[in-house]
């Protein structure tokens, strides 16, 4: 699981984006700042920032956020 796309912004905060699908290892493409879709399997994830942690959530069949699948 790759979590290495860290860029330092001018304000000193870390701007992180998950680039690899935790399900199949495919490439994630961001539809919005928070919503990412795997180009390989089509699974959709939500990228959330809480304090200084980046979390990647997956969804269940009804569209509810189910659980955190990656952290950075």
C-alpha positions in Angstrom: 0.0 0.0 0.0 1.7 3.2 -1.1 1.2 6.4 0.8 4.0 8.5 -0.5 2.6 11.5 -2.5 3.4 14.1 0.1 4.0 17.7 -1.0 4.7 20.5 1.4 2.5 23.5 0.8 3.7 27.1 1.4 1.9 27.3 4.7 3.9 24.4 6.1 1.0 21.8 6.0 1.4 18.5 4.3 -0.8 17.9 1.3 -1.2 14.1 0.9 -3.1 12.1 -1.6 -3.4 8.3 -1.6 -2.2 7.1 -5.0 -2.8 3.3 -4.7 -6.1 1.4 -4.3 -6.0 -0.6 -1.0 -8.2 -3.2 -2.6 -6.4 -4.1 -5.8 -3.3 -1.9 -5.9 -4.6 0.0 -9.0 -4.2 3.8 -9.5 -6.5 6.1 -7.7 -8.0 9.1 -9.6 -9.5 12.0 -7.6 -12.9 13.1 -8.8 -13.0 15.9 -6.2 -10.6 16.9 -3.4 -12.1 14.1 -1.2 -13.5 11.5 -3.6 -11.2 9.0 -5.2 -12.0 6.2 -7.6 -9.8 3.2 -8.6 -9.1 3.2 -12.3 -8.6 -0.6 -12.1 -11.5 -2.0 -10.0 -13.8 1.0 -9.9 -14.1 1.1 -6.1 -14.8 4.5 -4.7 -13.1 6.0 -1.5 -13.3 9.1 0.6 -10.2 11.0 1.6 -10.6 12.8 4.9 -8.2 14.8 7.0 -8.6 14.8 10.8 -6.2 17.0 12.7 -2.9 15.8 11.3 -4.0 12.3 10.0 -5.1 11.5 6.4 -7.7 8.7 6.3 -9.0 6.8 3.3 -12.5 5.4 3.9 -14.4 2.8 1.8 -18.1 2.6 1.2 -20.6 -0.2 1.7 -23.2 -1.3 -0.9 -25.6 1.4 0.3 -23.1 4.2 0.0 -22.3 4.6 3.7 -18.7 5.0 4.8 -17.8 1.6 6.2 -14.3 1.9 7.6 -10.8 3.3 7.2 -8.7 1.3 4.8 -5.5 3.5 4.8 -3.9 6.1 7.0 -1.1 8.6 6.5 
